Amino acid sequence: MSQKYSSLIELLNAWFGGAATTMIGALVGRLMWHTNEVRKMRRKFFGKELLWEMPIAVGMAFIGEALASWLALEQPMATGLIAALAYLGPRGSEVLFMRWFAAKVEKG
């Protein structure tokens, strides 16, 4: 029986499950960042740097999953958040958090 899916995330969840979809989102986020670095001629596409993106993707998936849970986000918003955080990486996420935190402190 043919099933209709309204989004790519629903299809990936049905095929692989939620954990795999989370990891796919994180890996795609890091791959987008890596591809941008390649385009800027800062690194080779199939260099050793690509291997270093894997632990970052996994770590950002854990952080993103926790943040999505705290914000009570459902799929596909949670996977989108995870992919965005993976794209930003640890440094980008830190900058984003510090700006948010500074705005909260200034408001009082």
C-alpha positions as CSV (number, residue, x, y, z in Angstrom):
1,M,0.0,0.0,0.0
2,S,1.4,3.3,-1.0
3,Q,1.7,6.0,1.7
4,K,1.8,9.7,1.0
5,Y,4.2,11.8,2.9
6,S,3.8,15.6,3.2
7,S,7.5,16.3,3.7
8,L,11.0,14.8,3.2
9,I,11.4,14.6,7.0
10,E,8.3,12.4,7.3
11,L,9.7,10.1,4.5
12,L,13.1,9.8,6.3
13,N,11.4,9.1,9.6
14,A,9.3,6.4,8.0
15,W,12.3,4.8,6.3
16,F,15.1,5.2,8.9
17,G,13.5,6.3,12.2
18,G,13.8,9.5,14.2
19,A,17.4,9.0,15.4
20,A,18.7,8.4,11.9
21,T,16.8,11.4,10.6
22,T,18.4,13.5,13.3
23,M,21.9,12.3,12.3
24,I,21.1,12.9,8.6
25,G,20.0,16.4,9.4
26,A,23.2,17.1,11.4
27,L,25.5,15.6,8.7
28,V,23.8,17.6,6.0
29,G,24.2,20.7,8.1
30,R,28.0,20.1,8.5
31,L,28.3,19.1,4.8
32,M,26.8,22.4,3.8
33,W,29.3,24.3,5.9
34,H,32.2,22.2,4.6
35,T,31.1,22.7,1.0
36,N,31.1,26.5,1.7
37,E,34.6,26.3,2.9
38,V,35.6,24.3,-0.2
39,R,33.9,26.9,-2.4
40,K,36.0,29.6,-0.7
41,M,39.1,27.5,-1.4
42,R,40.0,27.1,2.3
43,R,40.0,23.3,2.1
44,K,39.7,20.3,-0.3
45,F,36.4,18.5,-0.5
46,F,37.8,15.1,0.1
47,G,40.5,16.1,2.6
48,K,41.1,15.0,6.1
49,E,39.1,17.9,7.3
50,L,35.9,16.1,6.2
51,L,36.5,13.4,8.7
52,W,36.8,16.0,11.5
53,E,33.3,17.2,10.7
54,M,31.8,13.8,11.8
55,P,32.3,14.3,15.6
56,I,31.1,17.9,15.3
57,A,27.9,16.7,13.5
58,V,27.2,14.1,16.2
59,G,27.9,16.6,19.0
60,M,25.7,19.2,17.5
61,A,22.9,16.6,16.9
62,F,22.9,15.9,20.7
63,I,22.8,19.6,21.5
64,G,20.2,20.2,18.9
65,E,18.0,17.3,20.1
66,A,18.2,18.6,23.7
67,L,17.3,22.2,22.6
68,A,14.5,20.9,20.4
69,S,13.1,18.9,23.4
70,W,13.5,21.9,25.7
71,L,11.6,24.1,23.2
72,A,9.0,21.3,22.7
73,L,9.5,21.2,19.0
74,E,8.0,18.5,16.9
75,Q,9.2,17.0,13.6
76,P,10.2,18.5,11.1
77,M,11.0,21.6,13.2
78,A,13.4,19.7,15.4
79,T,15.3,18.3,12.5
80,G,15.5,21.7,10.9
81,L,16.9,23.2,14.2
82,I,19.5,20.4,14.4
83,A,20.6,20.9,10.8
84,A,20.9,24.7,11.4
85,L,22.9,24.2,14.6
86,A,25.1,21.6,12.9
87,Y,25.7,24.2,10.1
88,L,26.7,26.8,12.7
89,G,28.9,24.4,14.6
90,P,30.2,25.0,18.1
91,R,31.6,28.4,17.4
92,G,28.6,29.7,15.6
93,S,26.3,28.4,18.2
94,E,28.3,30.0,20.9
95,V,28.1,33.4,19.2
96,L,24.4,33.0,18.7
97,F,23.9,32.1,22.3
98,M,26.0,34.9,23.6
99,R,24.1,37.5,21.5
100,W,20.8,36.1,22.8
101,F,22.1,36.0,26.4
102,A,23.4,39.6,26.2
103,A,20.0,40.8,24.9
104,K,18.3,39.0,27.8
105,V,20.7,40.6,30.3
106,E,20.2,44.1,28.8
107,K,16.4,43.8,29.1
108,G,16.9,43.2,32.8
